[in-house]
Amino acid sequence: MRPRGINIPPVEPERIDAVVAALSRFDRLVEVGIGRQPGVAAALAAAGKHVVATDVHRRDVPGDVRFVRDDVTDPDPSVYAGADAVYALNCPPELHRPALDVARRVDAAFLFTTLGGDPPAVDATPTTLPGETLYRAR
């Protein structure tokens, strides 16, 4: 769940392209906390990737993206089974550890961006992208 009162910036097209390029080496992906910004999931699905989007609230997603209501702090493991990567965009620090835990349980990579001013709450390697830093948890 995202903290109340935090303004999450929209994802600009060039940032979407950069994140999609970085994630496109994975075939099966799960996005944690898609919210109202389905751009990356939609672009990955359009590129032929199998994408599942999750959120604690019901969200509208593009037709090629499967939506599952799930809470990463109490996850349904079947949602993540078979994923090559679990990723989260604008991920608040309190969700870094739960998302990493679920990714580890299914032997998937965990990649994420932060809210901007927050450092990663898990050990992670940063990759600088245009307008964004993408972290890969270790």
Long-range contacts (C-beta under 8 A, 24 or more apart in sequence): 1-56, 1-71, 1-73, 2-33, 2-35, 2-90, 2-92, 3-92, 3-94, 6-92, 6-115, 8-35, 8-37, 8-90, 8-115, 9-90, 9-116, 10-37, 11-37, 11-39, 11-40, 11-89, 11-90, 12-131, 13-39, 14-130, 14-131, 15-129, 15-130, 15-131, 15-132, 16-40, 16-43, 17-43, 17-130, 18-129, 18-130, 18-131, 18-132, 18-134, 19-89, 19-113, 19-129, 19-132, 19-134, 20-44, 20-47, 22-111, 22-127, 22-129, 22-134, 23-49, 23-85, 23-87, 23-111, 24-49, 26-84, 26-85, 26-109, 27-84, 28-82, 28-83, 28-84, 28-85, 29-83, 29-84, 29-85, 29-86, 29-87, 30-54, 30-79, 30-80, 30-83, 30-85, 30-86, 30-87, 30-108, 31-86, 31-87, 31-88, 31-89, 32-72, 32-86, 32-87, 32-88, 32-91, 32-95, 32-99, 32-102, 33-72, 33-88, 33-89, 33-90, 33-91, 33-95, 34-59, 34-61, 34-67, 35-59, 35-90, 37-89, 37-90, 38-62, 38-65, 40-87, 40-89, 41-65, 52-79, 52-83, 54-79, 72-98, 72-99, 72-102, 73-98, 75-102, 77-102, 77-105, 77-106, 80-105, 80-106, 80-108, 81-106, 82-106, 83-108, 84-108, 84-109, 85-109, 85-110, 85-111, 86-110, 86-111, 87-111, 87-112, 88-112, 88-113, 89-113, 90-114, 90-115, 90-116, 91-115, 92-118, 93-118, 93-119, 93-120, 93-121, 94-121, 96-120, 96-121, 96-122, 96-124, 96-137, 97-121, 97-122, 100-137, 103-137, 109-136, 109-137, 110-136, 110-137, 111-135, 111-136, 111-137, 112-137
